[in-house]
């Protein structure tokens, strides 16, 4: 389903999946910021969709949450398709 989605559909789904994973793991943005090295204000803006979430950001976040990028993207795709 991923290939049929527009960026306008997919990006919010990826951000929502990151927030969901934070909740599942009981990790807050402050802790994620410390682990990734992304400042807390910048990370908060990225997770709200107010500033772009780049590939490096995504890799750092996935690494910090011990989730692979394909897993994250697959879950986001499933979420957006539902």
N, C-alpha and C positions, 0 to 999 in steps of 0.2 A: 504494500500500500504506500510505502514511502515515496516511490517514484511518481505517484499521482498527486502528491501534495504540493501546494505552493508554499513559498517561504512564509507567507502571511499565516498559513495554517500550521506549519511545522515548528517554527521558532517558538511560539507560545507553548506548544506541546512539550518541546525540549525543556524549556524553563520550568514548566509545571512538573515535569518528571524529576528534574533536579530538586525542586522544593519537596516533592513527595519522598524522594530518597533521603533527603535531610531529615524529614519527619520519621521515616521508618527506622533510621539509625539513631535518632535522638541527637543529631548534631545541629548546632545553631550556626548562624552566619559568622559570628565572631570566631568560633572554633575553625570553621572552614577557611576563613580568611587567614588565620594563623598558620594553618597547614599548607595552604596553597601559595601564600605570599602575596595574594591579591588584597589590597587594602579593603577594610570592611565597608567604607562608603562606596567604593567602586564596585565591589562584589554585590552589595545590596542593589545598586542601580542596575547592574547587569541582570540580576535575578528578577527584577521587576520589569525588565524589557525597556528600560529608559536609556540604556547605552548598550552597544553591541557586545555580544558574547562571542569572542573569537575562538579559533581552533585551539590555540594554546591554553586559553582559559578553560575550555571544555576538557582538554587533556588533563590539566592540573586538577580540576574538580573530580573527574572520573578516578584519577589516581588516588586522591584523598579519600574518596568514598569507596574505594576498592570495587569499582564497577567498570566494566569495559565500555568503551565508546559504542561498539555495536549493540551491547545490551541496553544502554541508555537510549540510543536512537530507536531501537526496536520497540521498547516500551513507549516511547513518545509517539511513535507511529501508530501503535495499537490504541493508545489513548485518544489520539486525534481522530482515528477511524471510528471510534465507538460513538 
